[in-house]
Structures are given as structure tokens and as C-alpha cells.
């Protein structure tokens, strides 16, 4: 028998929005970022939040680091996250064989070993899409919405550690 409680919902539990399910919003964001250097500043946050809200679409070995990155972002802000990412890129260019520098993320809670805690209080299906854009009302508003999605993602996963 099919689970009718999930009918008409994204696999994270969200009700689809005007663009469709979260995957449709995610792909729209990625496409819009390609032409918008200001919007791409939130790329890491978008990817981490999307994959943590839809863990079956990610790689299990990376989810813990993505969870910690979201916590780092919420704690330190977007500029600190961008500096940490630039550090990783520079480090990788120098041929570091040890992989990622996880030291900045060690202080943050590891991802609980569990199934997704969705639905989330904020998700991608709730993003407004106007005039063919997800940033039609400006970057500060877009950034605030992405931060809300990140916070909702971390908050829901943290309920599993209690």
C-alpha cells in the first residue's frame, strides 16, 4: 500500500511550490548562480542545506562535513565561510595530500546517525520566484531566506541528538 501521507510532497516532506519540488528550486538556483557572481556567494550553503534536507541525494561520507559547514556558517557568517573555502582551495592548489583541513569544523556537532528529520520549518519550495529570478527582491532578502533554510536544517538535525 502506498504512503498517502507523503502524496503531493517532496521527499523532505515539503509541499511543492510554483517551480515544483525542492530539486526544481535547487536546479534553478544552480542555473541562476552561473550568471550571477553575487548570488554564487551562497552556493556552499545552498548545496549543504539541500543535501542535508535530501540526504538520499548526497554522499553519506560528506554529510557530516556539510552539517558542520552549515553550523560554521550560522555561527561565523557568510564572509567567514567564504574565507574558509578560499583557504581550502589555496591549500588544495599547493598539493596537500591530507585532504580537507577539518580543524575549523571540529568544534561543531557531528551529524546524528539517523534518517532525515524532515519536514523542515523552512525549505527550498518556499523560496519566492518572481520575474524569472530567485533574487528579484535583492541579495539581502535572498541571503536571509537561505540563512533561514540553513538554520531550519541544522535545527531539525539537532533534534535527533537530544
Residue pairs with C-beta under 8 A, 6 or more apart in sequence:
6 13
8 15
8 16
9 15
9 16
9 119
10 16
10 21
10 22
10 23
10 54
10 123
10 125
11 21
11 54
11 56
12 22
12 53
12 54
12 116
12 118
12 119
12 120
12 123
13 118
13 119
13 120
14 21
14 22
14 118
14 119
14 120
14 123
14 124
14 125
14 126
15 125
16 24
16 125
17 25
17 125
17 126
17 127
17 129
18 129
19 25
19 28
19 125
19 129
21 125
22 50
22 53
22 54
22 123
22 124
22 125
23 54
23 57
25 124
25 125
25 127
25 129
25 134
26 46
26 50
26 124
28 129
28 134
29 39
29 46
29 124
29 127
29 134
30 46
32 39
32 133
32 134
32 135
33 39
33 40
33 43
33 46
34 40
36 135
38 135
38 139
39 134
39 135
39 139
39 142
41 78
41 82
41 143
42 78
42 142
42 143
42 146
44 69
44 73
44 81
44 85
45 69
45 70
45 73
45 78
45 81
45 146
45 147
45 150
46 146
47 66
48 66
48 67
48 69
48 70
48 73
48 150
48 153
49 70
49 124
49 146
49 149
49 150
49 153
50 57
50 124
51 57
51 58
51 62
51 63
51 66
52 58
52 63
52 66
52 67
52 70
52 111
52 116
52 153
52 157
53 116
53 118
53 120
53 123
53 124
53 149
53 153
54 116
55 63
55 116
56 116
58 66
63 111
64 110
64 111
65 100
65 102
65 105
66 111
67 108
67 109
67 110
67 111
67 154
67 157
68 105
68 108
68 109
68 110
68 111
69 81
69 105
70 150
70 153
70 154
71 105
71 108
71 109
71 154
72 80
72 81
72 84
72 104
72 105
72 108
73 80
73 81
73 147
73 150
74 147
74 150
74 151
74 154
75 108
78 143
84 104
87 101
88 100
88 101
91 101
109 158
109 161
111 157
112 157
112 158
112 160
112 161
114 160
117 156
117 157
117 159
117 160
118 156
120 149
120 152
120 153
120 156
121 152
121 155
121 156
122 145
122 148
122 149
122 151
122 152
123 149
123 152
124 149
126 145
127 134
127 145
128 134
128 136
128 137
128 145
129 136
130 136
130 137
134 142
135 141
135 142
